[in-house]
Every structure is written in C-alpha cells, then in structure tokens.
Amino acid sequence: MARIGIEESLTDVKEALMEMGHEVVILRSSEDAAYCDCCIITGQDKDMMGMADTSIAGPVINAQGASAQEVCDMVNDKLS
C-alpha cells in the first residue's frame, strides 16, 4: 500500500487510511513529506511548513470540508 503523510489533526482520516492498509506518517516538518506517495493537509494553511516549495513524491490533497471517507476516495483516485 501507499505511504501517506497527513497533518496531525486529521485523526479520523489517519484511522481510515490505516484500516485500508496504508502506512501513515504524521507531517511535522517538510522532510516528513519527502518519501510519501501522497500528502493530506487540513487546508487551513495551504503552505504548511513550506510544502508548496517542497518537491514530494505525489499529490497534496486538501481535506478541508471533506469527510474521512471522501478523503480516502480522493487518495484512491490520485494513486490509481
């Protein structure tokens, strides 16, 4: 499965992704995103830790206003 970086406040999304078998990494610094297939942010700070300037291995998904299931669907769409 994929390695997915998420902001710490997205607990419900973290649990749902782990149930799907994904490896979940909490994003505390821009280095945490370096080897992720996909990153999920809350959208409250779209330039979280300079991620807009950082090259990551995959897409950044804005989870603002989305349910945990909707975020998981977005992850599956982006990674398929």
N, C-alpha and C positions, 0 to 999 in steps of 0.2 A: 504494500500500500504506500501511499504518499507521506512525505514528511511535510507537515503543515505548521506554520508559525502563526500564533494568534496573540492578541493583546490579552493581558491577564484578566481583565474584567469580563471576558466572554466565556464564563464558566459553563453555561448551558451548551454553547457551541462546542467547547472543548470536550465535554462528556459525550455529545452526539458523535463527534468525529472519532473519538477513541472507540466507541461502540461499533463503528463501521470498520475498525481495524487500522486507522491511520495513526501515524506517530505524530504527536502534538508537542510543539516546542513553544514555550512562553517567550514572547518578544520583549526583552528588557533592554536590548541595545541593537544597533544596526547589524552587528556581527551575527546575532542570533538568526537573522533572516538569510544570511549568505548561502546556506545549503538547503533551503526549503524549496519545495516544489511549488508552494503557494503560500501567501500570507493573508491573514484576515485582520482587518482593523475595525475599530468602532466607528470611524468616520468623524469623530469629534475633533481629531487633529489629523488631517489628511497627510501632513508632512511629519508623521510620527518618527521621531528620532532620526530625521534626515533620510527616511526611506525613499522619498521622492528622488533623491540624488544617488541612491544606492542601487547597484545592479543586483537583482535577486534572480534566482533560477526560474521563477514563474510569476504568475499574475498576482496582483494585490486586489483583494475583494473587500469592498466596503460593506460592512454588516449593519450599518445604521438603518433602523426601521424594519429589519428582516428578522423573522423567527429563526430558531436554530435549524429547523428543517429546511427553510428556504436557503440558508447559508450552505448547508450540506449539499443541496441541489446545485447551487452555484459552483461549489467546489467540484462536484462530479462533472458538471458541464465544462468547466475550464480545463480539467485534467483528462478528459476523454478525447 
